[in-house]
């Protein structure tokens, strides 16, 4: 019984797995923010090109 309690206590104190989970969550959050930013920039650039094309040719491109 004492060995089981020692094993459970060691597992409870081990923080290596927790750190990996924290890094995974951080990586996921950074990925979501990056995708949102790239999408917003892409939409803005597309709008600018459409405006420039319309200004040059007089019709929608």
PyMOL Python script that loads the backbone (N, CA, C, O; Angstrom):
from pymol import cmd

cmd.read_pdbstr("""\
ATOM      1  N   UNK A   1       0.831  -1.198   0.000  1.00  0.00           N
ATOM      2  CA  UNK A   1       0.000   0.000   0.000  1.00  0.00           C
ATOM      3  C   UNK A   1       0.870   1.255   0.000  1.00  0.00           C
ATOM      4  O   UNK A   1       0.520   2.260  -0.618  1.00  0.00           O
ATOM      5  N   UNK A   2       1.997   1.192   0.691  1.00  0.00           N
ATOM      6  CA  UNK A   2       2.888   2.330   0.774  1.00  0.00           C
ATOM      7  C   UNK A   2       3.486   2.660  -0.599  1.00  0.00           C
ATOM      8  O   UNK A   2       3.672   3.831  -0.932  1.00  0.00           O
ATOM      9  N   UNK A   3       3.785   1.633  -1.387  1.00  0.00           N
ATOM     10  CA  UNK A   3       4.327   1.862  -2.719  1.00  0.00           C
ATOM     11  C   UNK A   3       3.306   2.565  -3.614  1.00  0.00           C
ATOM     12  O   UNK A   3       3.660   3.429  -4.416  1.00  0.00           O
ATOM     13  N   UNK A   4       2.067   2.194  -3.472  1.00  0.00           N
ATOM     14  CA  UNK A   4       1.013   2.816  -4.276  1.00  0.00           C
ATOM     15  C   UNK A   4       0.877   4.290  -3.904  1.00  0.00           C
ATOM     16  O   UNK A   4       0.738   5.141  -4.783  1.00  0.00           O
ATOM     17  N   UNK A   5       0.917   4.592  -2.626  1.00  0.00           N
ATOM     18  CA  UNK A   5       0.821   5.986  -2.185  1.00  0.00           C
ATOM     19  C   UNK A   5       2.019   6.801  -2.655  1.00  0.00           C
ATOM     20  O   UNK A   5       1.867   7.960  -3.043  1.00  0.00           O
ATOM     21  N   UNK A   6       3.219   6.199  -2.624  1.00  0.00           N
ATOM     22  CA  UNK A   6       4.406   6.896  -3.119  1.00  0.00           C
ATOM     23  C   UNK A   6       4.287   7.168  -4.616  1.00  0.00           C
ATOM     24  O   UNK A   6       4.633   8.253  -5.084  1.00  0.00           O
ATOM     25  N   UNK A   7       3.801   6.187  -5.359  1.00  0.00           N
ATOM     26  CA  UNK A   7       3.633   6.355  -6.800  1.00  0.00           C
ATOM     27  C   UNK A   7       2.624   7.455  -7.101  1.00  0.00           C
ATOM     28  O   UNK A   7       2.869   8.303  -7.959  1.00  0.00           O
ATOM     29  N   UNK A   8       1.505   7.449  -6.410  1.00  0.00           N
ATOM     30  CA  UNK A   8       0.493   8.484  -6.616  1.00  0.00           C
ATOM     31  C   UNK A   8       1.026   9.865  -6.240  1.00  0.00           C
ATOM     32  O   UNK A   8       0.739  10.855  -6.913  1.00  0.00           O
ATOM     33  N   UNK A   9       1.787   9.922  -5.182  1.00  0.00           N
ATOM     34  CA  UNK A   9       2.365  11.190  -4.745  1.00  0.00           C
ATOM     35  C   UNK A   9       3.378  11.702  -5.776  1.00  0.00           C
ATOM     36  O   UNK A   9       3.417  12.897  -6.066  1.00  0.00           O
ATOM     37  N   UNK A  10       4.189  10.808  -6.322  1.00  0.00           N
ATOM     38  CA  UNK A  10       5.151  11.206  -7.349  1.00  0.00           C
ATOM     39  C   UNK A  10       4.453  11.690  -8.615  1.00  0.00           C
ATOM     40  O   UNK A  10       4.882  12.672  -9.221  1.00  0.00           O
ATOM     41  N   UNK A  11       3.398  11.021  -9.015  1.00  0.00           N
ATOM     42  CA  UNK A  11       2.644  11.433 -10.205  1.00  0.00           C
ATOM     43  C   UNK A  11       2.014  12.803  -9.964  1.00  0.00           C
ATOM     44  O   UNK A  11       1.993  13.640 -10.867  1.00  0.00           O
ATOM     45  N   UNK A  12       1.513  13.037  -8.780  1.00  0.00           N
ATOM     46  CA  UNK A  12       0.884  14.320  -8.451  1.00  0.00           C
ATOM     47  C   UNK A  12       1.899  15.451  -8.469  1.00  0.00           C
ATOM     48  O   UNK A  12       1.569  16.567  -8.869  1.00  0.00           O
ATOM     49  N   UNK A  13       3.120  15.185  -8.044  1.00  0.00           N
ATOM     50  CA  UNK A  13       4.149  16.217  -7.986  1.00  0.00           C
ATOM     51  C   UNK A  13       4.830  16.457  -9.337  1.00  0.00           C
ATOM     52  O   UNK A  13       5.458  17.497  -9.533  1.00  0.00           O
ATOM     53  N   UNK A  14       4.712  15.515 -10.263  1.00  0.00           N
ATOM     54  CA  UNK A  14       5.365  15.643 -11.573  1.00  0.00           C
ATOM     55  C   UNK A  14       4.672  16.741 -12.369  1.00  0.00           C
ATOM     56  O   UNK A  14       3.477  16.648 -12.653  1.00  0.00           O
ATOM     57  N   UNK A  15       5.429  17.789 -12.732  1.00  0.00           N
ATOM     58  CA  UNK A  15       4.864  18.921 -13.456  1.00  0.00           C
ATOM     59  C   UNK A  15       5.262  18.930 -14.921  1.00  0.00           C
ATOM     60  O   UNK A  15       4.882  19.847 -15.649  1.00  0.00           O
ATOM     61  N   UNK A  16       5.998  17.962 -15.364  1.00  0.00           N
ATOM     62  CA  UNK A  16       6.462  17.937 -16.746  1.00  0.00           C
ATOM     63  C   UNK A  16       5.292  17.822 -17.721  1.00  0.00           C
ATOM     64  O   UNK A  16       5.274  18.508 -18.743  1.00  0.00           O
ATOM     65  N   UNK A  17       4.335  16.980 -17.427  1.00  0.00           N
ATOM     66  CA  UNK A  17       3.162  16.827 -18.279  1.00  0.00           C
ATOM     67  C   UNK A  17       2.313  18.081 -18.305  1.00  0.00           C
ATOM     68  O   UNK A  17       1.755  18.421 -19.348  1.00  0.00           O
ATOM     69  N   UNK A  18       2.203  18.764 -17.204  1.00  0.00           N
ATOM     70  CA  UNK A  18       1.434  20.002 -17.127  1.00  0.00           C
ATOM     71  C   UNK A  18       2.066  21.068 -18.003  1.00  0.00           C
ATOM     72  O   UNK A  18       1.361  21.812 -18.685  1.00  0.00           O
ATOM     73  N   UNK A  19       3.374  21.146 -17.989  1.00  0.00           N
ATOM     74  CA  UNK A  19       4.073  22.128 -18.810  1.00  0.00           C
ATOM     75  C   UNK A  19       3.818  21.862 -20.285  1.00  0.00           C
ATOM     76  O   UNK A  19       3.630  22.802 -21.057  1.00  0.00           O
ATOM     77  N   UNK A  20       3.807  20.602 -20.687  1.00  0.00           N
ATOM     78  CA  UNK A  20       3.550  20.257 -22.076  1.00  0.00           C
ATOM     79  C   UNK A  20       2.144  20.688 -22.477  1.00  0.00           C
ATOM     80  O   UNK A  20       1.948  21.196 -23.581  1.00  0.00           O
ATOM     81  N   UNK A  21       1.179  20.495 -21.609  1.00  0.00           N
ATOM     82  CA  UNK A  21      -0.195  20.908 -21.887  1.00  0.00           C
ATOM     83  C   UNK A  21      -0.271  22.424 -22.010  1.00  0.00           C
ATOM     84  O   UNK A  21      -0.959  22.939 -22.891  1.00  0.00           O
ATOM     85  N   UNK A  22       0.422  23.135 -21.144  1.00  0.00           N
ATOM     86  CA  UNK A  22       0.420  24.597 -21.214  1.00  0.00           C
ATOM     87  C   UNK A  22       1.016  25.078 -22.528  1.00  0.00           C
ATOM     88  O   UNK A  22       0.479  25.992 -23.154  1.00  0.00           O
ATOM     89  N   UNK A  23       2.121  24.470 -22.953  1.00  0.00           N
ATOM     90  CA  UNK A  23       2.724  24.849 -24.230  1.00  0.00           C
ATOM     91  C   UNK A  23       1.790  24.543 -25.394  1.00  0.00           C
ATOM     92  O   UNK A  23       1.712  25.326 -26.341  1.00  0.00           O
ATOM     93  N   UNK A  24       1.090  23.435 -25.339  1.00  0.00           N
ATOM     94  CA  UNK A  24       0.155  23.081 -26.407  1.00  0.00           C
ATOM     95  C   UNK A  24      -0.989  24.089 -26.478  1.00  0.00           C
ATOM     96  O   UNK A  24      -1.387  24.500 -27.568  1.00  0.00           O
ATOM     97  N   UNK A  25      -1.517  24.487 -25.328  1.00  0.00           N
ATOM     98  CA  UNK A  25      -2.584  25.487 -25.323  1.00  0.00           C
ATOM     99  C   UNK A  25      -2.086  26.831 -25.845  1.00  0.00           C
ATOM    100  O   UNK A  25      -2.789  27.508 -26.595  1.00  0.00           O
ATOM    101  N   UNK A  26      -0.887  27.211 -25.453  1.00  0.00           N
ATOM    102  CA  UNK A  26      -0.298  28.458 -25.925  1.00  0.00           C
ATOM    103  C   UNK A  26      -0.090  28.417 -27.436  1.00  0.00           C
ATOM    104  O   UNK A  26      -0.383  29.393 -28.126  1.00  0.00           O
ATOM    105  N   UNK A  27       0.404  27.318 -27.947  1.00  0.00           N
ATOM    106  CA  UNK A  27       0.603  27.169 -29.385  1.00  0.00           C
ATOM    107  C   UNK A  27      -0.725  27.248 -30.134  1.00  0.00           C
ATOM    108  O   UNK A  27      -0.798  27.860 -31.200  1.00  0.00           O
ATOM    109  N   UNK A  28      -1.758  26.642 -29.594  1.00  0.00           N
ATOM    110  CA  UNK A  28      -3.080  26.716 -30.214  1.00  0.00           C
ATOM    111  C   UNK A  28      -3.614  28.131 -30.246  1.00  0.00           C
ATOM    112  O   UNK A  28      -4.177  28.560 -31.253  1.00  0.00           O
ATOM    113  N   UNK A  29      -3.446  28.856 -29.160  1.00  0.00           N
ATOM    114  CA  UNK A  29      -3.920  30.238 -29.099  1.00  0.00           C
ATOM    115  C   UNK A  29      -3.162  31.115 -30.089  1.00  0.00           C
ATOM    116  O   UNK A  29      -3.765  31.930 -30.787  1.00  0.00           O
ATOM    117  N   UNK A  30      -1.853  30.952 -30.152  1.00  0.00           N
ATOM    118  CA  UNK A  30      -1.052  31.727 -31.098  1.00  0.00           C
ATOM    119  C   UNK A  30      -1.467  31.405 -32.534  1.00  0.00           C
ATOM    120  O   UNK A  30      -1.533  32.303 -33.373  1.00  0.00           O
ATOM    121  N   UNK A  31      -1.743  30.150 -32.819  1.00  0.00           N
ATOM    122  CA  UNK A  31      -2.170  29.755 -34.160  1.00  0.00           C
ATOM    123  C   UNK A  31      -3.501  30.400 -34.538  1.00  0.00           C
ATOM    124  O   UNK A  31      -3.658  30.883 -35.659  1.00  0.00           O
ATOM    125  N   UNK A  32      -4.442  30.410 -33.627  1.00  0.00           N
ATOM    126  CA  UNK A  32      -5.740  31.021 -33.902  1.00  0.00           C
ATOM    127  C   UNK A  32      -5.593  32.520 -34.151  1.00  0.00           C
ATOM    128  O   UNK A  32      -6.206  33.054 -35.075  1.00  0.00           O
ATOM    129  N   UNK A  33      -4.794  33.196 -33.345  1.00  0.00           N
ATOM    130  CA  UNK A  33      -4.577  34.637 -33.528  1.00  0.00           C
ATOM    131  C   UNK A  33      -3.878  34.904 -34.854  1.00  0.00           C
ATOM    132  O   UNK A  33      -4.238  35.845 -35.561  1.00  0.00           O
ATOM    133  N   UNK A  34      -2.891  34.094 -35.199  1.00  0.00           N
ATOM    134  CA  UNK A  34      -2.179  34.282 -36.466  1.00  0.00           C
ATOM    135  C   UNK A  34      -3.102  34.079 -37.662  1.00  0.00           C
ATOM    136  O   UNK A  34      -3.051  34.857 -38.615  1.00  0.00           O
ATOM    137  N   UNK A  35      -3.926  33.069 -37.631  1.00  0.00           N
ATOM    138  CA  UNK A  35      -4.867  32.814 -38.724  1.00  0.00           C
ATOM    139  C   UNK A  35      -5.858  33.960 -38.857  1.00  0.00           C
ATOM    140  O   UNK A  35      -6.159  34.388 -39.970  1.00  0.00           O
ATOM    141  N   UNK A  36      -6.364  34.458 -37.747  1.00  0.00           N
ATOM    142  CA  UNK A  36      -7.297  35.582 -37.790  1.00  0.00           C
ATOM    143  C   UNK A  36      -6.631  36.838 -38.355  1.00  0.00           C
ATOM    144  O   UNK A  36      -7.238  37.557 -39.150  1.00  0.00           O
ATOM    145  N   UNK A  37      -5.405  37.101 -37.955  1.00  0.00           N
ATOM    146  CA  UNK A  37      -4.693  38.286 -38.442  1.00  0.00           C
ATOM    147  C   UNK A  37      -4.396  38.172 -39.932  1.00  0.00           C
ATOM    148  O   UNK A  37      -4.578  39.139 -40.673  1.00  0.00           O
ATOM    149  N   UNK A  38      -3.946  37.014 -40.378  1.00  0.00           N
ATOM    150  CA  UNK A  38      -3.639  36.820 -41.793  1.00  0.00           C
ATOM    151  C   UNK A  38      -4.901  36.937 -42.633  1.00  0.00           C
ATOM    152  O   UNK A  38      -4.861  37.499 -43.728  1.00  0.00           O
ATOM    153  N   UNK A  39      -6.011  36.421 -42.146  1.00  0.00           N
ATOM    154  CA  UNK A  39      -7.277  36.540 -42.862  1.00  0.00           C
ATOM    155  C   UNK A  39      -7.704  37.999 -42.976  1.00  0.00           C
ATOM    156  O   UNK A  39      -8.125  38.441 -44.045  1.00  0.00           O
ATOM    157  N   UNK A  40      -7.598  38.746 -41.884  1.00  0.00           N
ATOM    158  CA  UNK A  40      -7.979  40.158 -41.908  1.00  0.00           C
ATOM    159  C   UNK A  40      -7.090  40.957 -42.853  1.00  0.00           C
ATOM    160  O   UNK A  40      -7.580  41.814 -43.589  1.00  0.00           O
ATOM    161  N   UNK A  41      -5.797  40.686 -42.839  1.00  0.00           N
ATOM    162  CA  UNK A  41      -4.878  41.376 -43.746  1.00  0.00           C
ATOM    163  C   UNK A  41      -5.197  41.011 -45.195  1.00  0.00           C
ATOM    164  O   UNK A  41      -5.166  41.875 -46.071  1.00  0.00           O
ATOM    165  N   UNK A  42      -5.497  39.761 -45.448  1.00  0.00           N
ATOM    166  CA  UNK A  42      -5.844  39.325 -46.807  1.00  0.00           C
ATOM    167  C   UNK A  42      -7.084  40.022 -47.331  1.00  0.00           C
ATOM    168  O   UNK A  42      -7.121  40.423 -48.494  1.00  0.00           O
ATOM    169  N   UNK A  43      -8.091  40.172 -46.502  1.00  0.00           N
ATOM    170  CA  UNK A  43      -9.313  40.865 -46.906  1.00  0.00           C
ATOM    171  C   UNK A  43      -9.018  42.335 -47.195  1.00  0.00           C
ATOM    172  O   UNK A  43      -9.524  42.886 -48.172  1.00  0.00           O
ATOM    173  N   UNK A  44      -8.207  42.970 -46.355  1.00  0.00           N
ATOM    174  CA  UNK A  44      -7.871  44.384 -46.554  1.00  0.00           C
ATOM    175  C   UNK A  44      -7.088  44.584 -47.849  1.00  0.00           C
ATOM    176  O   UNK A  44      -7.354  45.528 -48.592  1.00  0.00           O
ATOM    177  N   UNK A  45      -6.133  43.712 -48.124  1.00  0.00           N
ATOM    178  CA  UNK A  45      -5.335  43.818 -49.354  1.00  0.00           C
ATOM    179  C   UNK A  45      -6.218  43.578 -50.573  1.00  0.00           C
ATOM    180  O   UNK A  45      -6.083  44.279 -51.575  1.00  0.00           O
ATOM    181  N   UNK A  46      -7.099  42.622 -50.507  1.00  0.00           N
ATOM    182  CA  UNK A  46      -8.016  42.344 -51.609  1.00  0.00           C
ATOM    183  C   UNK A  46      -8.889  43.564 -51.900  1.00  0.00           C
ATOM    184  O   UNK A  46      -9.110  43.909 -53.061  1.00  0.00           O
ATOM    185  N   UNK A  47      -9.382  44.212 -50.853  1.00  0.00           N
ATOM    186  CA  UNK A  47     -10.204  45.411 -51.045  1.00  0.00           C
ATOM    187  C   UNK A  47      -9.401  46.532 -51.702  1.00  0.00           C
ATOM    188  O   UNK A  47      -9.919  47.237 -52.568  1.00  0.00           O
ATOM    189  N   UNK A  48      -8.147  46.701 -51.298  1.00  0.00           N
ATOM    190  CA  UNK A  48      -7.289  47.730 -51.889  1.00  0.00           C
ATOM    191  C   UNK A  48      -7.041  47.447 -53.370  1.00  0.00           C
ATOM    192  O   UNK A  48      -7.109  48.364 -54.190  1.00  0.00           O
ATOM    193  N   UNK A  49      -6.758  46.213 -53.720  1.00  0.00           N
ATOM    194  CA  UNK A  49      -6.540  45.875 -55.119  1.00  0.00           C
ATOM    195  C   UNK A  49      -7.809  46.077 -55.941  1.00  0.00           C
ATOM    196  O   UNK A  49      -7.746  46.556 -57.073  1.00  0.00           O
ATOM    197  N   UNK A  50      -8.950  45.717 -55.382  1.00  0.00           N
ATOM    198  CA  UNK A  50     -10.210  45.929 -56.098  1.00  0.00           C
ATOM    199  C   UNK A  50     -10.461  47.408 -56.332  1.00  0.00           C
ATOM    200  O   UNK A  50     -10.904  47.797 -57.413  1.00  0.00           O
ATOM    201  N   UNK A  51     -10.185  48.235 -55.338  1.00  0.00           N
ATOM    202  CA  UNK A  51     -10.358  49.683 -55.475  1.00  0.00           C
ATOM    203  C   UNK A  51      -9.407  50.234 -56.534  1.00  0.00           C
ATOM    204  O   UNK A  51      -9.803  51.053 -57.363  1.00  0.00           O
ATOM    205  N   UNK A  52      -8.170  49.791 -56.505  1.00  0.00           N
ATOM    206  CA  UNK A  52      -7.194  50.259 -57.496  1.00  0.00           C
ATOM    207  C   UNK A  52      -7.575  49.815 -58.902  1.00  0.00           C
ATOM    208  O   UNK A  52      -7.456  50.593 -59.848  1.00  0.00           O
ATOM    209  N   UNK A  53      -8.022  48.602 -59.046  1.00  0.00           N
ATOM    210  CA  UNK A  53      -8.416  48.085 -60.356  1.00  0.00           C
ATOM    211  C   UNK A  53      -9.615  48.854 -60.890  1.00  0.00           C
ATOM    212  O   UNK A  53      -9.643  49.205 -62.070  1.00  0.00           O
ATOM    213  N   UNK A  54     -10.587  49.118 -60.061  1.00  0.00           N
ATOM    214  CA  UNK A  54     -11.767  49.869 -60.472  1.00  0.00           C
ATOM    215  C   UNK A  54     -11.383  51.293 -60.861  1.00  0.00           C
ATOM    216  O   UNK A  54     -11.925  51.840 -61.822  1.00  0.00           O
ATOM    217  N   UNK A  55     -10.463  51.892 -60.131  1.00  0.00           N
ATOM    218  CA  UNK A  55     -10.017  53.263 -60.434  1.00  0.00           C
ATOM    219  C   UNK A  55      -9.297  53.317 -61.781  1.00  0.00           C
ATOM    220  O   UNK A  55      -9.453  54.284 -62.527  1.00  0.00           O
ATOM    221  N   UNK A  56      -8.527  52.306 -62.091  1.00  0.00           N
ATOM    222  CA  UNK A  56      -7.758  52.314 -63.333  1.00  0.00           C
ATOM    223  C   UNK A  56      -8.607  52.001 -64.565  1.00  0.00           C
ATOM    224  O   UNK A  56      -8.454  52.640 -65.606  1.00  0.00           O
ATOM    225  N   UNK A  57      -9.487  51.032 -64.448  1.00  0.00           N
ATOM    226  CA  UNK A  57     -10.245  50.592 -65.635  1.00  0.00           C
ATOM    227  C   UNK A  57     -11.658  51.157 -65.678  1.00  0.00           C
ATOM    228  O   UNK A  57     -12.279  51.155 -66.741  1.00  0.00           O
ATOM    229  N   UNK A  58     -12.169  51.626 -64.592  1.00  0.00           N
ATOM    230  CA  UNK A  58     -13.516  52.180 -64.563  1.00  0.00           C
ATOM    231  C   UNK A  58     -14.600  51.146 -64.376  1.00  0.00           C
ATOM    232  O   UNK A  58     -15.754  51.517 -64.162  1.00  0.00           O
ATOM    233  N   UNK A  59     -14.287  49.879 -64.445  1.00  0.00           N
ATOM    234  CA  UNK A  59     -15.260  48.807 -64.201  1.00  0.00           C
ATOM    235  C   UNK A  59     -14.697  47.855 -63.163  1.00  0.00           C
ATOM    236  O   UNK A  59     -13.513  47.896 -62.828  1.00  0.00           O
ATOM    237  N   UNK A  60     -15.547  47.025 -62.678  1.00  0.00           N
ATOM    238  CA  UNK A  60     -15.084  46.037 -61.693  1.00  0.00           C
ATOM    239  C   UNK A  60     -14.187  45.020 -62.366  1.00  0.00           C
ATOM    240  O   UNK A  60     -14.464  44.628 -63.500  1.00  0.00           O
ATOM    241  N   UNK A  61     -13.170  44.595 -61.743  1.00  0.00           N
ATOM    242  CA  UNK A  61     -12.194  43.650 -62.326  1.00  0.00           C
ATOM    243  C   UNK A  61     -12.534  42.235 -61.984  1.00  0.00           C
ATOM    244  O   UNK A  61     -11.824  41.315 -62.389  1.00  0.00           O
TER     245      UNK A  61
END
""", "prot")
cmd.dss("prot")
cmd.show_as("cartoon", "prot")
cmd.util.cbc("prot")
cmd.orient("prot")
